Amino acid sequence: MAQDLILPQRPPVSLDPARDPLTDLRDIHIPDAVPFWPPAPGWLAVAGLVLALVLLVAFLEWRRRQTLAYRALQAFAAVARAGDTRATGAAGAVVIRRILLSRDPHSPAAAFTGEAFARFLGAGAKGMPEELGRFLAVAPYLPPGAPEAEAIDCKALAAAVRRWIRSHA
């Protein structure tokens, strides 16, 4: 009697061959569907990590766009695309002088002219080739269509100015 209280009551097993054994079977219980929301904690962590990564990349891009080099390259790129060697050289000389003045308002290099400016541009490991430095020193003062501009490759000049801006700004 005490066993009847503890163990669940089951119908007695019948070994009667005339009785259908399938009548004692019960349906399979199908579990509930997995809900879409709320997601598992692991997915919340992945979403938080992706959001943090996107915010970090956006902040770093914003900081890069605030740099002096980026702004100087944008100002120079508009003129360099035109393909006019004299205008590219004049714009490059102006941008380089602006960079020098923005880094140090009392920079003596910003006031250099002629050979002194050309030597300054060519100084150091990341300096500009001598002929391009000389051209940049005189480019702002050349009239349109000057024969000095014909001897200089515009693409090489633009690349040298961009390289100088990236390494000095």
Order of alpha helices (4+ residues) and beta strands (2+ residues): alpha-alpha-alpha-alpha-alpha-alpha-alpha
